[in-house]
Amino acid sequence: MAHEPKLEVYKIYLNPTRTTNDNSFQGFLEKKFPDVNFDKKKAYQLLFQELLSAIDLDYVLNETNKKGLRIDDVDITDPARPTKSIKIKSSKHIIHGTIKGGRYGQNRSIGYTRNPGKKKTKISTTDIVLDTFYFLLYTPFGSNKGVLIIQSYTDDQINDVFIDWLRTTFRTEGFFKPSFNHYCPSKIQQEFKKTSAIKELKFTNDILISDIDTDESIRTESFTISVTIRSNEDGEKISNLSSFTNMAKKLIFGNKRNPLTLEEFKRQVGTLYNGSHQSSFELGGEIDIKPTIFLKDKVELQADGSPKWSSLETFCLELLEEIKTEVYPESNEIS
């Protein structure tokens, strides 16, 4: 699998308790930092400092997925005086920057391509092989909705450990852990649809053994049947989805006494292909897809395939402005 940079977007929803009157991010910060007499800028600075302190001197670890992350010490001008890579835009309610993260818990070693005979260096199971990832967190004071944009790669990501860490951070008296829902801006969806084809339809259903003729010696009482109909050519245009689906649903399975059509299958999913990328959607309604945002044609890349961070930052800040119009149609929500 290629090491291709990509973006995923999440909507964050605060989860207040029944007794919490203000369910916005301002209400959350008032609960979390009650001593600031609500100075918005100071409260946001305290949140920023809390986020940094958790990853400044130690790793945030996810023992289940064996992943960890911590702050990325970067040096642009003076190697002897590294600067922190995470920045805050208090007036715009944005915290963003790069972090280091990766996997641990595996027995691995380092081989040397320029000196194959050199003895390999063993990597301890407690050591993390680090990569750099970018994130942007937007939490407007007047809303209970936030936005997280996080960059990863096709062959590696730290979204799970990062989101678990944020869930813990955004929990305090009066607020449970927030919810994170995967989201894709309409513009990205439309771009994907215009250059995609329907390559596959998949129908899945659970059936009881009594519904089919079978040898009585089979002990299993039920089966899950999956039927995949895949185009052998370049796929069908999205405009032909209805005809393609209706053709598939006329196919009959089962036995003569109790035939089954694909129309009766409970789970019905289509797949759009766009080059080497794909996205699935439920049949029977609008094509609501959440494609991953691949970055190779949208930002400048470095020699190793990772994004040029300044280019990615610009792209994400512009993307956030597009997202705001969809997520916050009520203007007072982003005050």
C-alpha positions as CSV (number, residue, x, y, z in Angstrom):
1,M,0.0,0.0,0.0
2,A,1.3,3.4,-0.9
3,H,2.3,6.0,1.7
4,E,-0.2,8.5,0.4
5,P,-1.2,11.5,2.6
6,K,-4.9,12.0,3.2
7,L,-7.4,14.0,5.3
8,E,-10.4,13.0,7.3
9,V,-12.9,15.4,8.9
10,Y,-15.0,14.9,12.0
11,K,-17.8,16.8,13.5
12,I,-17.5,17.0,17.3
13,Y,-20.6,17.2,19.5
14,L,-20.4,18.1,23.2
15,N,-22.4,15.9,25.5
16,P,-23.8,17.9,28.4
17,T,-25.5,16.4,31.4
18,R,-29.1,17.1,32.1
19,T,-28.3,19.8,34.7
20,T,-26.0,21.7,32.3
21,N,-27.7,24.9,31.1
22,D,-25.1,26.1,28.6
23,N,-24.1,23.2,26.2
24,S,-21.7,25.3,24.1
25,F,-17.9,25.3,24.1
26,Q,-18.1,28.5,26.2
27,G,-20.2,26.7,28.7
28,F,-17.7,23.8,28.7
29,L,-14.8,26.2,29.3
30,E,-16.6,27.9,32.1
31,K,-17.1,24.6,33.8
32,K,-13.5,23.4,33.2
33,F,-11.8,26.7,34.2
34,P,-14.2,28.4,36.7
35,D,-11.5,30.6,38.2
36,V,-11.0,32.8,35.1
37,N,-14.3,34.7,35.6
38,F,-15.0,34.1,32.2
39,D,-12.2,35.7,30.2
40,K,-12.6,33.9,26.9
41,K,-9.1,34.4,25.7
42,K,-7.6,33.2,29.0
43,A,-9.9,30.2,29.1
44,Y,-8.9,29.2,25.6
45,Q,-5.2,29.6,26.5
46,L,-5.7,27.3,29.5
47,L,-7.3,24.7,27.2
48,F,-4.3,25.0,24.8
49,Q,-1.9,24.6,27.7
50,E,-3.7,21.5,29.0
51,L,-3.5,19.9,25.6
52,L,0.2,20.7,25.3
53,S,1.1,19.6,28.8
54,A,-0.5,16.1,28.2
55,I,1.9,15.5,25.2
56,D,4.9,17.7,25.9
57,L,6.9,15.4,28.3
58,D,5.3,12.1,27.7
59,Y,3.3,10.0,25.2
60,V,-0.4,9.6,25.1
61,L,-0.9,5.9,24.6
62,N,-3.7,3.7,23.4
63,E,-3.0,0.2,24.9
64,T,-5.7,-1.5,22.9
65,N,-4.5,-0.4,19.4
66,K,-0.8,-0.1,20.5
67,K,-0.4,3.5,19.3
68,G,1.0,6.6,20.8
69,L,1.5,10.3,20.1
70,R,3.3,13.3,21.5
71,I,4.2,16.8,20.6
72,D,6.4,17.4,17.5
73,D,9.5,19.5,18.4
74,V,10.4,21.3,15.2
75,D,13.3,23.6,14.3
76,I,13.1,25.9,11.4
77,T,15.9,28.4,12.2
78,D,18.0,27.2,15.1
79,P,18.6,23.5,15.8
80,A,19.6,24.3,19.3
81,R,16.3,26.0,20.1
82,P,13.4,23.9,18.8
83,T,10.0,25.5,18.8
84,K,6.7,23.7,19.5
85,S,4.8,22.8,16.4
86,I,1.3,23.4,17.7
87,K,-0.2,26.9,17.4
88,I,-3.3,28.7,18.7
89,K,-5.5,31.2,17.0
90,S,-7.5,32.4,20.0
91,S,-9.7,34.9,18.2
92,K,-10.6,32.2,15.6
93,H,-11.0,29.4,18.1
94,I,-8.4,27.2,16.3
95,I,-5.7,25.0,17.6
96,H,-3.6,23.3,14.9
97,G,-0.1,22.0,14.0
98,T,1.9,18.8,13.7
99,I,2.3,15.9,16.2
100,K,4.4,12.8,16.2
101,G,2.8,9.4,16.5
102,G,2.9,5.8,15.5
103,R,2.7,2.1,16.5
104,Y,4.5,0.1,19.2
105,G,4.1,-3.4,20.6
106,Q,5.7,-5.3,17.7
107,N,9.1,-7.0,17.5
108,R,10.9,-5.2,14.7
109,S,14.4,-4.2,13.7
110,I,16.1,-1.6,11.5
111,G,17.9,-2.8,8.4
112,Y,20.4,-0.6,6.5
113,T,19.8,-0.5,2.7
114,R,23.2,1.2,2.1
115,N,25.0,-1.4,4.3
116,P,23.1,-4.7,4.1
117,G,25.8,-6.5,6.0
118,K,25.6,-4.3,9.0
119,K,24.0,-5.9,12.1
120,K,20.3,-5.0,12.4
121,T,19.2,-2.8,15.3
122,K,16.4,-4.2,17.3
123,I,13.4,-2.0,18.1
124,S,11.9,-2.7,21.5
125,T,8.2,-3.5,21.7
126,T,7.9,-0.4,23.9
127,D,9.4,1.9,21.3
128,I,7.3,3.8,18.8
129,V,8.2,4.3,15.1
130,L,7.2,7.9,14.7
131,D,5.7,9.7,11.7
132,T,4.4,13.3,11.5
133,F,0.7,14.1,11.3
134,Y,-1.2,17.4,11.0
135,F,-4.4,18.3,12.8
136,L,-6.7,21.3,13.0
137,L,-9.2,21.7,15.9
138,Y,-12.0,24.3,15.6
139,T,-14.2,24.9,18.7
140,P,-16.4,28.1,18.4
141,F,-17.5,29.4,21.7
142,G,-21.2,29.9,20.7
143,S,-21.8,26.4,19.5
144,N,-21.9,22.8,20.8
145,K,-20.4,21.6,17.5
146,G,-16.7,21.6,16.7
147,V,-14.6,20.4,13.8
148,L,-11.5,18.2,13.7
149,I,-9.4,17.9,10.5
150,I,-6.7,15.3,10.9
151,Q,-4.1,14.1,8.3
152,S,-2.9,10.6,8.0
153,Y,-1.6,8.2,5.4
154,T,-3.1,5.3,3.4
155,D,-0.9,2.9,5.3
156,D,-0.8,4.5,8.7
157,Q,-3.0,6.7,10.9
158,I,-3.3,7.8,14.5
159,N,-6.9,9.1,14.3
160,D,-8.1,6.6,16.9
161,V,-5.6,7.5,19.7
162,F,-5.9,11.2,18.9
163,I,-9.7,11.1,19.1
164,D,-9.6,9.1,22.4
165,W,-7.2,11.7,23.8
166,L,-9.6,14.6,22.8
167,R,-12.6,12.8,24.3
168,T,-10.8,12.8,27.6
169,T,-9.8,16.4,27.3
170,F,-13.3,17.6,26.5
171,R,-14.8,15.9,29.5
172,T,-15.4,17.8,32.8
173,E,-18.1,18.4,35.4
174,G,-21.4,18.9,33.6
175,F,-20.1,17.3,30.3
176,F,-19.7,13.7,29.3
177,K,-17.1,12.7,26.6
178,P,-18.0,14.2,23.2
179,S,-19.1,12.4,20.1
180,F,-17.1,12.3,16.9
181,N,-18.9,11.8,13.6
182,H,-17.1,11.3,10.3
183,Y,-18.0,14.1,7.9
184,C,-17.1,15.1,4.3
185,P,-17.7,18.5,2.8
186,S,-20.2,18.7,0.0
187,K,-17.6,20.0,-2.5
188,I,-15.4,17.0,-1.9
189,Q,-18.3,14.6,-2.3
190,Q,-19.3,16.3,-5.6
191,E,-15.7,16.2,-6.9
192,F,-15.5,12.5,-6.1
193,K,-18.9,11.7,-7.8
194,K,-18.0,13.5,-11.0
195,T,-15.0,11.4,-11.6
196,S,-16.3,8.1,-10.2
197,A,-18.1,5.0,-11.6
198,I,-20.3,2.4,-9.9
199,K,-18.2,-0.7,-9.9
200,E,-19.9,-2.9,-7.4
201,L,-23.3,-3.7,-5.7
202,K,-23.3,-5.9,-2.7
203,F,-26.4,-7.6,-1.1
204,T,-26.2,-9.3,2.3
205,N,-28.9,-11.2,4.2
206,D,-29.2,-13.7,7.1
207,I,-31.3,-16.8,6.3
208,L,-32.5,-19.7,8.4
209,I,-31.7,-23.3,7.4
210,S,-35.4,-24.0,7.1
211,D,-35.6,-21.6,4.2
212,I,-33.5,-23.7,1.9
213,D,-33.3,-27.4,0.8
214,T,-30.4,-28.9,2.6
215,D,-29.0,-32.1,4.0
216,E,-30.4,-32.6,7.6
217,S,-26.9,-33.4,8.9
218,I,-25.9,-29.7,8.7
219,R,-26.0,-28.4,12.3
220,T,-25.8,-24.7,11.6
221,E,-29.2,-23.1,12.0
222,S,-28.6,-19.9,10.1
223,F,-26.2,-18.5,7.4
224,T,-25.2,-15.1,6.2
225,I,-25.3,-14.8,2.4
226,S,-23.5,-12.1,0.5
227,V,-23.9,-11.6,-3.2
228,T,-21.6,-9.2,-5.0
229,I,-22.3,-8.0,-8.5
230,R,-19.2,-6.4,-10.0
231,S,-18.7,-4.8,-13.4
232,N,-15.9,-6.4,-15.4
233,E,-15.3,-3.2,-17.3
234,D,-14.9,0.4,-16.2
235,G,-18.1,0.5,-14.2
236,E,-21.4,2.2,-14.7
237,K,-22.1,6.0,-14.6
238,I,-23.8,7.3,-11.5
239,S,-26.7,8.3,-13.7
240,N,-27.3,4.6,-14.5
241,L,-27.4,3.6,-10.8
242,S,-31.2,3.0,-10.9
243,S,-31.1,0.7,-13.9
244,F,-28.0,-1.1,-12.7
245,T,-29.7,-1.7,-9.3
246,N,-33.0,-2.8,-10.7
247,M,-31.3,-5.3,-13.0
248,A,-29.5,-6.8,-10.0
249,K,-32.6,-7.0,-7.9
250,K,-34.3,-9.2,-10.5
251,L,-31.9,-12.0,-9.9
252,I,-33.4,-15.0,-8.0
253,F,-31.7,-17.2,-5.4
254,G,-32.7,-20.0,-3.1
255,N,-34.9,-22.9,-4.2
256,K,-38.0,-23.5,-6.3
257,R,-40.3,-23.7,-3.3
258,N,-39.0,-20.6,-1.6
259,P,-37.1,-18.3,-4.0
260,L,-35.2,-15.2,-2.8
261,T,-34.7,-12.1,-4.8
262,L,-31.9,-9.5,-4.0
263,E,-34.8,-7.1,-3.4
264,E,-35.5,-8.9,-0.2
265,F,-31.9,-8.7,1.1
266,K,-31.7,-6.5,4.1
267,R,-28.2,-4.9,3.6
268,Q,-27.7,-3.3,0.2
269,V,-24.5,-1.3,-0.6
270,G,-22.9,0.2,-3.7
271,T,-19.3,1.1,-4.2
272,L,-17.9,4.0,-6.2
273,Y,-14.5,3.7,-7.6
274,N,-12.3,6.7,-8.5
275,G,-8.9,5.5,-9.8
276,S,-7.4,3.5,-6.9
277,H,-9.8,5.0,-4.4
278,Q,-13.3,4.0,-3.4
279,S,-16.3,4.9,-1.2
280,S,-19.4,2.9,-0.2
281,F,-23.0,4.1,0.1
282,E,-26.3,2.6,1.0
283,L,-28.7,1.7,-1.8
284,G,-32.2,3.0,-1.8
285,G,-31.6,6.7,-1.3
286,E,-29.4,9.6,-2.1
287,I,-25.7,8.7,-2.7
288,D,-24.5,9.8,0.6
289,I,-20.8,9.1,0.6
290,K,-17.9,10.2,2.9
291,P,-14.9,9.8,0.7
292,T,-11.4,10.3,2.1
293,I,-9.7,13.5,1.0
294,F,-6.5,12.4,-0.8
295,L,-3.9,15.2,-0.8
296,K,-1.5,14.4,-3.6
297,D,-3.3,16.7,-6.1
298,K,-4.3,19.3,-3.5
299,V,-1.1,20.2,-1.6
300,E,2.6,20.3,-2.3
301,L,4.5,17.1,-1.3
302,Q,8.0,16.5,0.0
303,A,10.4,14.0,-1.5
304,D,9.2,11.2,0.9
305,G,5.6,11.7,0.0
306,S,4.6,13.6,3.2
307,P,2.9,17.0,2.8
308,K,4.7,20.3,2.9
309,W,3.3,21.4,6.2
310,S,2.8,25.0,5.2
311,S,0.9,24.0,2.1
312,L,-1.3,21.6,4.1
313,E,-1.9,24.3,6.7
314,T,-3.1,26.7,4.1
315,F,-5.4,24.0,2.5
316,C,-6.9,23.0,5.8
317,L,-7.6,26.6,6.9
318,E,-9.4,27.2,3.5
319,L,-11.3,23.9,3.8
320,L,-12.5,24.9,7.3
321,E,-14.1,28.1,5.8
322,E,-16.0,25.9,3.4
323,I,-17.0,23.5,6.2
324,K,-18.3,26.4,8.3
325,T,-21.1,27.3,5.8
326,E,-22.4,23.7,6.0
327,V,-21.9,22.9,9.7
328,Y,-22.9,26.3,11.0
329,P,-25.8,27.7,8.9
330,E,-26.9,29.7,11.8
331,S,-24.4,32.6,12.0
332,N,-24.7,33.1,15.8
333,E,-23.3,29.7,16.3
334,I,-19.8,30.8,15.3
335,S,-19.6,33.9,17.3
